[in-house]
Amino acid sequence: MSRTEHTIGDRLLTARGLRKRFGDHEVLKGIDLEVRRGEVVAVIGASGSGKTTVLRSLNGLETPDAGTLAFDGGPEVDFARGLAKPERFAIRDRSAMVFQHHNLFPHRTVIQNVIEGPVTVQREPRAEAIARAEELLDRVGLAAKRDAYPHELSGGQQQRVGIVRALALRPDLLLFDEPTSALDPELVGEVLVVMKELADEGWTMVVVTHELQFAREVADEVLFLDGGVVAERGPAEQIFRNPQNERTRRFLDRILRPFEGHPGPDPEEI
């Protein structure tokens, strides 16, 4: 199924007024976010703009100081009252994270890494979890690596295992935290191909990324974060072709259009 053919459904996730402070630094200053089923939302912005903190808040890895979060059919969580353990587990039951640095257990094999969540958290029978893990590994071209350890894999292979580990949990929402930023350039493509295939199949995804061409081609909606707020949001084509916010235009000019008279990409901007 192509991106032009798949259907975006009803609202899956709603976050309102997310705020988060680390010491004296307010990282999130009232973030609103809606994600519909089958939608791919790309979150872009300069380093330190709050992108990763937003993503971690959606998975319960960070507890915002204020704001609300609700999945369809579930209760609304009010972060101002804290985040109780059952609420955190409920959030994580609906979403799964693919981390920047893989976060695989180094002392466990690929198959053991993939089945850990389904078996220990979701109480799936081990034989069923293994069968599904093998199917998913085959899908991303890693069937032959099922018994390998993470140190025996390339960075791209490790990240593909990380994606399989997330898929094995059968989440409603896949969260990607700059999944290619720790990879050598020649390994980036193999991970982006898998992510594009998932998007084409209609998986619901929120992707924090500095791969702006990927965001332009795959995302349904793009959010540009600047200084802890959503400075601009809209369809990918609109954001990249005709951004309305001056800060968005400057950011894209620096990253995508380094013509004569314009500075090239600044690593701190990505």
Summary of the structure (lengths in Angstrom):
residues: 270
radius of gyration: 18.6
end to end distance: 31.0
largest distance: 60.8
contacts: 859
relative contact order: 0.16
helix: 41%
strand: 24%
